[in-house]
Amino acid sequence: MNPPSRNEGCDVHESIPETAEQTGARRADRRRTRGGNTDNNTHPGATAAASTLGAAAAQSGRYIGAAVSQRHLGEAAYVNTWAAEFNSVTPENEMKWDAVEPSRNQSATARPTRS
């Protein structure tokens, strides 16, 4: 008696590339069976899109910030963008070591703490 062949009992299918429409339909079916949204790729529990980066971060309890240079604090375009888009601000260079203590034991905090 001959041993069974390696492919005995197996269905062997030729790989046929699917069209973009078939791929989209297959993915929509998969999302539907998983309870997902079939209209787009959003998560079923996702909330509406936020209008700013800061709002998007806040929706998930996170912060998004920008490094802000003191020299731009008087420029309305920069200030308005920071205020609209971010919910956290970090000093750009003003709080780096050489700005805070230019030489050993010599503090230079007057400029960085100025508002």
N, C-alpha and C positions, 0 to 999 in steps of 0.2 A: 504494500500500500504506500502510495506516495504521500509525503507530508503536504498539508494545505499550503497553497501559495500565499505569499505575503499579503496580497491585496484581496484575497477571497473574502467576500461578504462586505467589502467596502464600496461605497459609492464614490467614484472618481469623477469630478466635474471639471470640465475645461473652464479656465478662468476667462470670463468675458467682461470687458470693461463696461461699466454702467454709465449712462448719460448723466449730465448735471441734474436733470429733472428727476431721474430715478434716485440719485443720491439724496436730493432734497426731500423727496417723498419718504424715503427710508428713514431719514433723520427725524422728520415730523412724526412718523409712526412711532419711533422709539421714544420721542419726548411725550407723545400722547399716552403711551403705555406706562410711562414713569410719572405721569401727572404733571408734566411740564407744559409750558406755553408753546403752542404750535405756530403762533404768529411771528415770533422772533426768537432770538437766542437768550432771552432773559431768564433768570431763575424764577420759578413759580412764586417764591415769596419776596421777590424784589419789589422795592418801592419805586415811585416815580423818579425820573432822573433829576438830579439836583442842578441848579442853575450855576453854581460856582464850585470851585475845588474845595473850598472850606465847608460848604454845605454838604457836598458829597462825603467828605471825611466825617463830618459830624453825624451823618445818618448811621454810620457804623461805629460811632463812639471813638473816632480817631481824630488826630490832629494833622494838619498839613501846613507847613510853614515855609517861610522864605528868609534868606539872609538879607538883612537890610543895612545899607550903609548910611551913616549919619549925614553924609553930604547930600543925600537925596531926600531927606526929611522935609525940606522946604518946597519940593516939586510936587504939585498937585496930581499930576498924572501918575507918578509912582505911588504916592500915598493912597490915592483912590483905588488903584489896582490892588495894593496890599490889603486894604480894608475890605474890598469886595471878594477877593479870591482866597485869602488865607485866614486861618484861625489861630496861628502861632507865628511869632516873629523871633528871630535870633540876630544879635548884632553880627554884622559881617566881619569887620576887622577890628573894630574898636575895643573888643574885649580879649583880643589875643595877647599873649604874654608880653610881647615887646611894647604894646600900647599901654598896658596896665602898669608895668614895671620896667621902664626903659633901661635902667641900670639897677644893680643889686641894692636892695633896701630903699629905693627911691620910688615912691608911689606916684602914679600919674592918673588918678581916677577922676579928676575934675571934668575932663572932656567926655568920657564915656557915659557918665551918669547925668549929664546935662540933658534936660528935656526940651 
